[in-house]
Amino acid sequence: MLPLPFLNPAAGTPAVRNPLRPSVIVPTQAVDADELSSDCAEAARTSVVDVVEWRIDPLLAGSDGDGAERAEAVLTLLPSAVTAGLPVLVTLRTGFEGGAVDIAEDEYAEVARRLVAGLSGAGSVPVALDIEIDRAEAGALIAEAREVGVPVVASHHNFESTDSREDLIATFRRMAASGADVAKAAMMPQTPADVARLLGATAEAHAELGCPVLGISMGRLGRTSRIMGADFGSCATFAQIGQASAPGQIDAAHLAEILDRL
């Protein structure tokens, strides 16, 4: 397991203290400053969370503005997220991949591009950006983010089934070749064999590629990947405080206790 590359050493979280422990990421889907600040502060108070993922698609779904206005709404609220000191992963999950907003390819690119510009030099607290690898301009967006030092999690989601082993490996390779800082794949299993295939592909990608990988099998059936994923190379695991952002997320405090015991 390679460590998640955008932790905040000053926060002293579990994954900072122990590089062999996977990072625990919790989501917030806050749409205003007070809610965002409260959610991030609550995550920090647990002392078990390493990163907050801010899912901005609910915010954008409630906006009628163009790409520039939507990006500005995110950047205006961002200071409320970083005050807790935990790194923030900004994620625009599209309707293509199970998110809350349907957005055209050109507008996705515009929002992401403006976020890259706004996040560069955001301050002492690391802020990373999720880029869906299957979006039309994903490669260009990742390259632009690298140029200005914004860490990128390249992602691919299948909420219906689990990709073949060959497709999963090809996706991980494409993410690494694009220059992403983390390569993430999340699949919905239908059988235990699907979970094993996801974990096997994650382990193979971890052994082959030079960047951290993150493999998640969702739902109740995929709990093994959230608990034991680091044994297969996953640099992080997603948990929940309150509302989950994907099926099968485990309460952060309970997951941390399990990881400590392991």
PAZAPA-4460 file (N, C-alpha, C; in steps of 0.05 Angstrom, whole numbers, plus 32768, in hexadecimal, padded with zeros to 4 digits):
% residues 262
    n_x    n_y    n_z   ca_x   ca_y   ca_z    c_x    c_y    c_z   seq   type   mol
   8011   7FE8   8000   8000   8000   8000   8011   8019   8000     1      M     A
   800D   802B   7FED   8019   8045   7FED   8007   8058   7FFB     2      L     A
   8012   806B   800B   8001   807D   801A   7FF2   8091   8008     3      P     A
   7FDB   809A   8012   7FCC   80AE   8004   7FDE   80C7   8002     4      L     A
   7FE2   80D3   7FEB   7FF6   80E8   7FE8   7FEE   8104   7FF0     5      P     A
   7FD6   8108   7FF9   7FCF   8123   8001   7FC4   8125   801E     6      F     A
   7FD2   8117   8030   7FCB   8119   804C   7FD7   8134   8057     7      L     A
   7FCD   813C   806E   7FD7   8154   807B   7FE8   814D   8093     8      N     A
   8002   814E   8092   8013   8146   80A9   800C   8155   80C2     9      P     A
   8003   816E   80BF   7FFD   817E   80D7   7FE4   8174   80E6    10      A     A
   7FD3   8165   80D8   7FBB   815B   80E4   7FC0   8144   80F7    11      A     A
   7FD6   8135   80F2   7FDE   811F   8104   7FC9   8109   8105    12      G     A
   7FBC   8104   80EE   7FA7   80EF   80ED   7FB3   80D3   80ED    13      T     A
   7FA3   80BE   80F1   7FAE   80A3   80F3   7FC0   809B   80DC    14      P     A
   7FB8   80A2   80C3   7FC9   809A   80AC   7FE3   80AA   80AB    15      A     A
   7FE3   80C2   80B6   7FFC   80D1   80B8   800F   80C4   80CC    16      V     A
   8003   80BC   80E3   8014   80AF   80F7   801E   8094   80F0    17      R     A
   800E   8086   80DF   8015   806A   80D8   8011   8067   80B9    18      N     A
   8027   806A   80AA   8025   8068   808D   801B   804D   8083    19      P     A
   801B   8039   8094   8012   801E   808B   7FF3   801C   808E    20      L     A
   7FE6   8030   8099   7FCA   802F   809D   7FBC   803E   8086    21      R     A
   7FA7   8032   807B   7F99   8040   8065   7F8B   805A   8070    22      P     A
   7F8A   806E   805F   7F7C   8086   8067   7F5E   8081   8068    23      S     A
   7F51   808E   807B   7F34   808D   807D   7F28   80A7   8072    24      V     A
   7F18   80A5   805E   7F0B   80BC   8051   7EED   80BB   8057    25      I     A
   7EE2   80D2   805F   7EC5   80D3   8064   7EB9   80E9   8052    26      V     A
   7EA1   80E5   8048   7E95   80F8   8037   7E83   810C   8045    27      P     A
   7E81   8124   8039   7E6C   8137   8040   7E5F   8140   8026    28      T     A
   7E45   8144   8026   7E37   814E   800F   7E2B   8169   8015    29      Q     A
   7E39   8178   8026   7E30   8193   802F   7E2C   81A6   8018    30      A     A
   7E18   81B7   801A   7E12   81CA   8005   7E13   81E7   800F    31      V     A
   7E1A   81EB   8028   7E1E   8207   8032   7E35   8207   8046    32      D     A
   7E3F   821F   804C   7E57   8223   805B   7E55   8217   8077    33      A     A
   7E3E   821C   8085   7E3B   8212   80A0   7E3B   81F4   80A1    34      D     A
   7E2D   81E7   808F   7E2C   81CA   808E   7E47   81BE   8088    35      E     A
   7E55   81CB   8075   7E6F   81C1   806D   7E83   81C3   8084    36      L     A
   7E84   81DA   8091   7E96   81DE   80A7   7E90   81CB   80BE    37      S     A
   7E76   81C7   80C3   7E6E   81B5   80D9   7E76   8198   80D3    38      S     A
   7E72   818F   80BA   7E78   8173   80B3   7E97   816E   80B4    39      D     A
   7EA6   8182   80AB   7EC3   817E   80AB   7ECE   817F   80C8    40      C     A
   7EC3   8190   80D8   7ECB   8192   80F4   7EC4   8178   8103    41      A     A
   7EAD   816D   80FD   7EA5   8154   810A   7EB8   813D   8102    42      E     A
   7EBF   813C   80E8   7ED2   8128   80DF   7EED   812B   80ED    43      A     A
   7EF7   8143   80F1   7F10   8148   80FF   7F0E   8140   811C    44      A     A
   7EF8   8145   8129   7EF4   813E   8145   7EF6   8120   814B    45      R     A
   7EEF   8110   8137   7EF0   80F3   813C   7F0C   80E9   8141    46      T     A
   7F20   80F7   8136   7F3C   80EF   8138   7F42   80D5   8129    47      S     A
   7F2F   80CB   8119   7F34   80B3   8109   7F32   80B8   80EB    48      V     A
   7F2B   80D0   80E3   7F27   80D6   80C7   7F40   80E4   80BC    49      V     A
   7F49   80DC   80A5   7F61   80E8   8099   7F5A   80FD   8083    50      D     A
   7F44   80F9   8075   7F3D   810A   805F   7F1F   810D   805E    51      V     A
   7F15   8125   8057   7EF9   8129   8051   7EF5   812B   8033    52      V     A
   7EE2   811C   8029   7EDB   811E   800D   7EC2   8130   800B    53      E     A
   7EC5   8147   7FFE   7EAE   8159   7FFA   7EA1   8153   7FDF    54      W     A
   7E8A   8146   7FE0   7E7B   8140   7FC8   7E6C   8159   7FC0    55      R     A
   7E75   8166   7FAA   7E69   8180   7FA2   7E52   817D   7F8F    56      I     A
   7E4D   8164   7F85   7E37   8161   7F72   7E1C   8169   7F7D    57      D     A
   7E15   8164   7F97   7DFB   816F   7FA1   7DFA   818D   7F9F    58      P     A
   7E10   819A   7FA5   7E11   81B8   7FA3   7E0D   81C1   7F87    59      L     A
   7E1A   81B4   7F74   7E17   81BC   7F58   7DFC   81B5   7F4D    60      L     A
   7DF0   819F   7F57   7DD5   8197   7F4D   7DC1   81AD   7F54    61      A     A
   7DC6   81BC   7F69   7DB3   81D1   7F71   7DB9   81EC   7F65    62      G     A
   7DCC   81EC   7F52   7DD4   8206   7F45   7DCC   8206   7F28    63      S     A
   7DC3   821D   7F1E   7DBC   8220   7F02   7DD1   822F   7EF3    64      D     A
   7DE8   8235   7F00   7DFD   8244   7EF3   7E0D   8234   7EDF    65      G     A
   7E1E   8242   7ED0   7E30   8234   7EBE   7E48   8229   7ECD    66      D     A
   7E5A   821E   7EBE   7E71   8211   7ECB   7E81   8223   7EDC    67      G     A
   7E85   823C   7ED3   7E95   824F   7EE2   7E87   8256   7EFD    68      A     A
   7E6D   825A   7EFC   7E5E   8261   7F14   7E5D   8249   7F27    69      E     A
   7E5B   8231   7F1D   7E5A   821A   7F2E   7E75   8215   7F3C    70      R     A
   7E8A   8219   7F2D   7EA5   8216   7F39   7EA9   822C   7F4E    71      A     A
   7EA0   8244   7F49   7EA4   825A   7F5C   7E94   8254   7F76    72      E     A
   7E7D   8247   7F74   7E6E   8240   7F8C   7E7D   822D   7F9D    73      A     A
   7E8B   821A   7F91   7E9C   8207   7FA0   7EB3   8215   7FAD    74      V     A
   7EC1   8226   7F9E   7ED9   8233   7FA8   7ED2   8247   7FBF    75      L     A
   7EBA   8252   7FBD   7EB1   8265   7FD2   7EAD   8256   7FED    76      T     A
   7EA3   823D   7FEB   7E9E   822E   8003   7EB7   821F   800E    77      L     A
   7ECB   821B   7FFD   7EE2   820B   8004   7EEF   8213   801F    78      L     A
   7EF2   822D   8025   7EFE   8233   803F   7EF0   8228   8057    79      P     A
   7ED6   8223   8055   7EC7   8217   806A   7ECF   81FA   806E    80      S     A
   7ED9   81ED   8059   7EE1   81D1   805B   7EFC   81CD   8067    81      A     A
   7F0F   81DF   8061   7F2B   81DA   8069   7F31   81E4   8085    82      V     A
   7F1E   81F3   8092   7F24   81FE   80AC   7F29   81E8   80C1    83      T     A
   7F1E   81D0   80BD   7F22   81BA   80D0   7F3E   81AE   80CF    84      A     A
   7F4D   81B4   80B9   7F68   81AA   80B7   7F6B   8190   80A9    85      G     A
   7F56   8182   80A3   7F57   8169   8094   7F59   816F   8076    86      L     A
   7F69   815F   8067   7F69   8162   804A   7F4D   815E   803F    87      P     A
   7F48   816B   8029   7F2D   816A   801C   7F30   8160   7FFF    88      V     A
   7F21   814B   7FF9   7F1F   8141   7FDE   7F05   814B   7FD2    89      L     A
   7F07   815D   7FBE   7EF0   8169   7FB1   7EE7   8156   7F9A    90      V     A
   7ECE   814D   7F9C   7EC5   8139   7F89   7EAB   8142   7F7C    91      T     A
   7EAB   8144   7F62   7E93   8149   7F52   7E8C   812E   7F45    92      L     A
   7E79   811F   7F53   7E71   8105   7F49   7E5A   810A   7F36    93      R     A
   7E5E   8103   7F1D   7E4A   8108   7F08   7E34   80F2   7F08    94      T     A
   7E1E   80F9   7EFB   7E09   80E5   7EF7   7E13   80CD   7EE7    95      G     A
   7E28   80D0   7ED7   7E33   80BA   7EC8   7E3C   80A4   7EDC    96      F     A
   7E45   80AC   7EF4   7E52   8099   7F06   7E44   8099   7F21    97      E     A
   7E2A   809D   7F21   7E1A   809B   7F3A   7E18   80B4   7F4A    98      G     A
   7E20   80CB   7F40   7E1F   80E4   7F4F   7E04   80F2   7F4D    99      G     A
   7E03   8109   7F5A   7DEA   8118   7F5D   7DE5   812D   7F47   100      A     A
   7DF8   8130   7F35   7DF4   8145   7F20   7DF9   813A   7F05   101      V     A
   7DE7   8140   7EF2   7DEB   8139   7ED6   7DF8   8152   7EC9   102      D     A
   7E0F   814D   7EBE   7E1F   8164   7EB3   7E2C   815C   7E99   103      I     A
   7E2B   816E   7E86   7E37   8168   7E6C   7E55   8167   7E6E   104      A     A
   7E62   815A   7E5B   7E7F   8156   7E5B   7E8D   8171   7E5B   105      E     A
   7E84   8184   7E4B   7E92   819E   7E49   7E90   81AD   7E63   106      D     A
   7E79   81AB   7E70   7E75   81BA   7E89   7E85   81AD   7EA0   107      E     A
   7E86   8192   7EA0   7E97   8184   7EB3   7EB3   818E   7EB1   108      Y     A
   7EBD   818F   7E99   7ED9   8198   7E94   7EDD   81B4   7E9D   109      A     A
   7EC9   81C6   7E98   7ECC   81E2   7EA1   7ECD   81E4   7EBF   110      E     A
   7EBB   81D6   7ECD   7EBA   81D7   7EEA   7ED5   81CC   7EF5   111      V     A
   7EDE   81B5   7EEB   7EF7   81A9   7EF5   7F0E   81BC   7EF0   112      A     A
   7F0F   81C8   7ED8   7F26   81D9   7ED1   7F27   81F1   7EE3   113      R     A
   7F10   81FD   7EE9   7F0F   8214   7EFB   7F16   820C   7F18   114      R     A
   7F0E   81F4   7F1F   7F15   81EB   7F3A   7F33   81E7   7F3C   115      L     A
   7F3F   81DB   7F28   7F5C   81D7   7F28   7F6A   81F2   7F2D   116      V     A
   7F61   8207   7F1E   7F6D   8221   7F20   7F69   822D   7F3C   117      A     A
   7F51   8228   7F47   7F4B   8234   7F62   7F58   8225   7F79   118      G     A
   7F5C   820A   7F75   7F67   81FA   7F8A   7F86   81FC   7F8C   119      L     A
   7F93   8204   7F76   7FB0   8206   7F77   7FB8   821B   7F8B   120      S     A
   7FCA   8214   7F9D   7FD3   8226   7FB1   7FBE   822D   7FC5   121      G     A
   7FAC   8219   7FCB   7F95   821F   7FDC   7F9D   8224   7FF9   122      A     A
   7FB5   821D   8001   7FBD   8222   801D   7FCC   820A   8028   123      G     A
   7FCF   820A   8043   7FDF   81F6   8050   7FD0   81DB   8053   124      S     A
   7FB6   81DB   8050   7FA6   81C2   8051   7FA3   81B7   8035   125      V     A
   7FAC   819E   8030   7FAA   8193   8015   7F8E   8191   800B   126      P     A
   7F8A   8198   7FF2   7F70   8195   7FE5   7F74   8187   7FCB   127      V     A
   7F67   8170   7FC7   7F6A   8160   7FAF   7F50   8160   7F9F   128      A     A
   7F51   8157   7F87   7F3A   8157   7F75   7F36   813C   7F68   129      L     A
   7F1D   8132   7F69   7F16   811A   7F5B   7F10   8120   7F3E   130      D     A
   7F1C   8111   7F2C   7F16   8113   7F0F   7F0D   80F7   7F05   131      I     A
   7EF5   80F6   7EFA   7EEB   80DD   7EEF   7EFB   80D7   7ED5   132      E     A
   7F08   80C0   7ED5   7F1A   80BA   7EBF   7F0C   80B6   7EA4   133      I     A
   7EF2   80B0   7EA5   7EE3   80AC   7E8C   7ED7   80C5   7E81   134      D     A
   7EDB   80DC   7E8D   7ED2   80F5   7E82   7EE4   80FC   7E6A   135      R     A
   7ED9   810A   7E57   7EE6   810F   7E3D   7F01   811D   7E40   136      A     A
   7F03   8130   7E52   7F1C   813F   7E55   7F2C   8137   7E6E   137      E     A
   7F28   811F   7E78   7F35   8117   7E91   7F53   811A   7E8F   138      A     A
   7F5F   8110   7E7A   7F7C   8111   7E77   7F87   812D   7E78   139      G     A
   7F7A   813F   7E6A   7F83   815B   7E6A   7F7F   8168   7E85   140      A     A
   7F69   8162   7E92   7F64   816D   7EAD   7F78   8164   7EC1   141      L     A
   7F7F   814A   7EC0   7F93   8140   7ED3   7FAE   814D   7ECE   142      I     A
   7FB5   8150   7EB5   7FCF   815D   7EAE   7FCF   817A   7EB8   143      A     A
   7FBA   8188   7EB5   7FB8   81A4   7EBF   7FBB   81A5   7EDD   144      E     A
   7FAE   8192   7EEB   7FB0   8191   7F08   7FCC   818C   7F11   145      A     A
   7FDA   817A   7F03   7FF6   8173   7F0A   8008   818C   7F07   146      R     A
   8003   819B   7EF2   8013   81B3   7EED   8012   81C7   7F04   147      E     A
   7FFC   81C9   7F12   7FF9   81DD   7F27   7FF9   81D0   7F43   148      V     A
   7FFF   81B6   7F44   8003   81A9   7F5E   7FE9   81A1   7F6D   149      G     A
   7FD3   819E   7F5E   7FBA   8195   7F6A   7FB9   8176   7F69   150      V     A
   7FB9   8168   7F7F   7FB8   814A   7F7E   7F9D   8141   7F72   151      P     A
   7F9F   812C   7F62   7F87   8121   7F55   7F83   8104   7F5C   152      V     A
   7F6A   80FE   7F63   7F60   80E2   7F65   7F51   80DC   7F4B   153      V     A
   7F5C   80CC   7F3A   7F4D   80C3   7F22   7F3A   80AD   7F2A   154      A     A
   7F21   80AF   7F21   7F0D   809C   7F2B   7EFD   808F   7F15   155      S     A
   7EF3   8078   7F1B   7EE1   8069   7F09   7ECD   8059   7F1A   156      H     A
   7EB3   805C   7F15   7E9F   804F   7F25   7E8C   803F   7F13   157      H     A
   7E84   8028   7F1E   7E6F   8017   7F11   7E5C   800F   7F27   158      N     A
   7E44   801B   7F27   7E30   8017   7F3C   7E1E   7FFF   7F35   159      F     A
   7E23   7FF2   7F1F   7E12   7FDC   7F16   7E1F   7FC1   7F1A   160      E     A
   7E38   7FBF   7F15   7E46   7FA6   7F16   7E64   7FAA   7F1A   161      S     A
   7E74   7F96   7F16   7E91   7F98   7F19   7E9E   7F92   7EFE   162      T     A
   7EAF   7FA4   7EF6   7EBD   7FA1   7EDC   7ECE   7F88   7EDC   163      D     A
   7ED5   7F7E   7EC5   7EE6   7F67   7EC2   7F02   7F6E   7ECD   164      S     A
   7F11   7F5A   7ED4   7F2C   7F5E   7EDE   7F3D   7F6E   7EC9   165      R     A
   7F3A   7F66   7EB0   7F49   7F74   7E9B   7F42   7F91   7E99   166      E     A
   7F28   7F98   7E9B   7F1F   7FB3   7E99   7F29   7FC3   7EB2   167      D     A
   7F28   7FB7   7EC9   7F31   7FC5   7EE1   7F4E   7FCC   7EDF   168      L     A
   7F5F   7FB8   7ED7   7F7B   7FBD   7ED4   7F80   7FD3   7EBF   169      I     A
   7F72   7FD2   7EA9   7F75   7FE6   7E95   7F6E   8002   7E9F   170      A     A
   7F59   8003   7EAF   7F51   801D   7EBA   7F66   8028   7ECD   171      T     A
   7F70   8017   7EDF   7F85   8020   7EF1   7F9D   8029   7EE2   172      F     A
   7FA5   801B   7ECD   7FBC   8023   7EBD   7FB7   803E   7EAF   173      R     A
   7F9F   8041   7EA5   7F99   805B   7E97   7F9A   8072   7EAB   174      R     A
   7F91   806E   7EC3   7F93   8083   7ED8   7FB0   808A   7EDE   175      M     A
   7FC0   8075   7EE2   7FDC   807A   7EE9   7FEA   8088   7ED1   176      A     A
   7FE5   807F   7EB9   7FF1   808B   7EA2   7FEA   80A8   7E9E   177      A     A
   7FD2   80B0   7EA8   7FC9   80CB   7EA6   7FD7   80DE   7EB9   178      S     A
   7FE5   80D2   7ECD   7FF3   80E3   7EE0   7FE4   80E7   7EFA   179      G     A
   7FCE   80D9   7EFE   7FBE   80DC   7F16   7FCE   80D4   7F2F   180      A     A
   7FC9   80E2   7F45   7FD7   80DD   7F5E   7FCC   80C4   7F6B   181      D     A
   7FB3   80BD   7F67   7FA6   80A6   7F72   7F93   809A   7F5C   182      V     A
   7F93   8080   7F59   7F82   8072   7F46   7F6C   8063   7F56   183      A     A
   7F53   806B   7F52   7F3D   8060   7F62   7F28   8053   7F50   184      K     A
   7F20   803B   7F58   7F0A   802D   7F4A   7EF6   8023   7F5F   185      A     A
   7EDD   8028   7F5B   7EC8   801F   7F6E   7EB3   800F   7F5E   186      A     A
   7EAE   7FF7   7F67   7E9C   7FE5   7F58   7E85   7FDB   7F6A   187      M     A
   7E6F   7FD3   7F5E   7E59   7FC7   7F6C   7E59   7FA9   7F68   188      M     A
   7E5F   7F99   7F7D   7E60   7F7C   7F79   7E44   7F70   7F79   189      P     A
   7E41   7F5A   7F6B   7E29   7F4A   7F6B   7E2E   7F2F   7F79   190      Q     A
   7E47   7F27   7F7A   7E4F   7F0D   7F87   7E69   7F12   7F96   191      T     A
   7E70   7EFF   7FA9   7E8A   7F01   7FB6   7EA1   7F00   7FA2   192      P     A
   7E9E   7EF2   7F8C   7EB3   7EF1   7F78   7EB9   7F0D   7F6C   193      A     A
   7EA5   7F1E   7F6B   7EA9   7F39   7F61   7EBB   7F48   7F74   194      D     A
   7EB7   7F45   7F8E   7EC8   7F53   7FA2   7EE5   7F49   7F9F   195      V     A
   7EE8   7F2F   7F9C   7F03   7F23   7F99   7F10   7F2E   7F80   196      A     A
   7F01   7F31   7F6A   7F0C   7F3B   7F51   7F16   7F58   7F54   197      R     A
   7F06   7F68   7F62   7F0E   7F84   7F66   7F27   7F86   7F77   198      L     A
   7F28   7F76   7F8D   7F3F   7F76   7F9E   7F58   7F6B   7F8F   199      L     A
   7F54   7F57   7F7F   7F6B   7F4C   7F70   7F76   7F60   7F5C   200      G     A
   7F64   7F6E   7F4E   7F6D   7F82   7F3B   7F7B   7F9A   7F49   201      A     A
   7F71   7FA1   7F61   7F7E   7FB6   7F70   7F9A   7FAE   7F78   202      T     A
   7F9D   7F95   7F81   7FB7   7F8B   7F89   7FCA   7F8B   7F71   203      A     A
   7FC0   7F82   7F5A   7FD1   7F81   7F42   7FDA   7F9D   7F3A   204      E     A
   7FC7   7FB0   7F3B   7FCD   7FCC   7F34   7FE1   7FD8   7F47   205      A     A
   7FDE   7FD2   7F61   7FF1   7FDB   7F75   800D   7FD1   7F70   206      H     A
   800F   7FB8   7F68   8029   7FAC   7F63   8036   7FB7   7F4A   207      A     A
   8026   7FC0   7F37   8031   7FC8   7F1D   8035   7FE6   7F1A   208      E     A
   8023   7FF6   7F26   8023   8013   7F20   8033   8022   7F35   209      L     A
   803A   803A   7F2E   804A   804A   7F41   803A   805D   7F51   210      G     A
   8020   805E   7F4E   800F   8070   7F5E   7FFE   8061   7F71   211      C     A
   7FF5   806D   7F87   7FE2   8060   7F99   7FC9   8058   7F8B   212      P     A
   7FBD   8042   7F93   7FA4   8038   7F87   7F8F   8036   7F9E   213      V     A
   7F76   8036   7F95   7F60   8034   7FA8   7F4A   8024   7F9B   214      L     A
   7F45   800C   7FA5   7F31   7FFB   7F9A   7F1A   7FF6   7FAF   215      G     A
   7F02   7FFB   7FA6   7EEB   7FF9   7FB8   7ED6   7FE7   7FAC   216      I     A
   7ECC   7FD4   7FBB   7EB5   7FC5   7FB4   7E9E   7FCF   7FC6   217      S     A
   7E89   7FD8   7FBA   7E74   7FE6   7FC9   7E5F   7FD3   7FD4   218      M     A
   7E4C   7FDE   7FE3   7E36   7FCE   7FEF   7E3F   7FBD   8006   219      G     A
   7E2C   7FAF   8012   7E32   7F9D   8028   7E45   7F87   8020   220      R     A
   7E42   7F7D   8007   7E53   7F68   7FFE   7E71   7F70   7FFC   221      L     A
   7E75   7F8A   7FF8   7E90   7F94   7FF4   7E9F   7F9D   800D   222      G     A
   7E94   7F97   8025   7EA0   7FA1   803E   7EBD   7F99   8041   223      R     A
   7EC4   7F82   8037   7EE0   7F79   803A   7EF3   7F8D   802E   224      T     A
   7EEC   7F99   8017   7EFE   7FAC   800A   7F01   7FC5   801B   225      S     A
   7EEE   7FCC   802A   7EF0   7FE5   803B   7F00   7FE0   8054   226      R     A
   7F00   7FC7   805D   7F0F   7FC0   8076   7F2B   7FB6   8070   227      I     A
   7F2E   7FA5   805C   7F47   7F98   8056   7F54   7FA2   803D   228      M     A
   7F4A   7FB7   8031   7F54   7FC1   8018   7F72   7FC6   8017   229      G     A
   7F7D   7FD0   802E   7F99   7FD7   802F   7FAB   7FBE   802A   230      A     A
   7FA1   7FA7   8032   7FB0   7F8E   802D   7FB3   7F88   800F   231      D     A
   7FA2   7F94   7FFF   7FA2   7F90   7FE2   7FAD   7FA9   7FD4   232      F     A
   7FB7   7FBC   7FE3   7FC4   7FD4   7FD8   7FB5   7FED   7FD9   233      G     A
   7F9C   7FED   7FE3   7F8C   8006   7FE4   7F98   801A   7FF8   234      S     A
   7F9B   8032   7FEF   7FA7   8047   8000   7F93   8053   8014   235      C     A
   7F79   804F   800F   7F65   805C   801F   7F4B   804C   801F   236      A     A
   7F39   8053   8032   7F1F   8047   8033   7F0B   805C   8039   237      T     A
   7EF3   805A   802F   7EDE   806E   8034   7ECB   8064   804A   238      F     A
   7EC6   8075   805D   7EB4   806F   8073   7E9F   8085   8074   239      A     A
   7E8E   8085   8089   7E79   8099   808A   7E77   80A4   80A7   240      Q     A
   7E6F   80BD   80A8   7E65   80C9   80C1   7E4A   80D5   80B9   241      I     A
   7E35   80C8   80C2   7E1A   80D0   80BA   7E14   80C5   809F   242      G     A
   7E0F   80D7   808B   7E05   80CE   8071   7E1C   80C2   8060   243      Q     A
   7E17   80AB   8055   7E2A   809E   8043   7E28   80AA   8027   244      A     A
   7E3E   80A8   8018   7E3E   80B2   7FFC   7E3F   809B   7FE8   245      S     A
   7E42   8082   7FF3   7E41   806A   7FE1   7E38   8052   7FF2   246      A     A
   7E2C   803E   7FE5   7E22   8027   7FF4   7E39   8018   8002   247      P     A
   7E34   8010   801B   7E47   7FFF   802A   7E5B   800D   803B   248      G     A
   7E5A   8028   803B   7E6E   8036   804C   7E68   802F   806A   249      Q     A
   7E7E   802B   8079   7E7C   8024   8095   7E80   803D   80A6   250      I     A
   7E74   803E   80BD   7E78   8054   80D0   7E96   8058   80D5   251      D     A
   7E9F   8071   80D4   7EBC   8076   80D5   7EC8   806D   80F0   252      A     A
   7EBA   8071   8106   7EC5   8069   8120   7EC7   804B   8121   253      A     A
   7EB2   803C   8117   7EB3   801F   8118   7ECA   8015   8106   254      H     A
   7ECC   8021   80EE   7EE1   8018   80DC   7EFD   801D   80E8   255      L     A
   7F01   8034   80F4   7F1B   803A   8100   7F21   8026   8116   256      A     A
   7F0D   801E   8126   7F12   800A   813B   7F1B   7FF0   812F   257      E     A
   7F0E   7FE8   8119   7F16   7FCF   810C   7F33   7FD1   8101   258      I     A
   7F39   7FE8   80F5   7F54   7FEB   80EA   7F69   7FEB   8101   259      L     A
   7F62   7FF7   8117   7F75   7FF7   812E   7F79   7FDB   8138   260      D     A
   7F64   7FCB   8139   7F67   7FB0   8143   7F77   7F9E   8130   261      R     A
   7F75   7FA4   8117   7F84   7F95   8103   7FA1   7F9D   8103   262      L     A
***
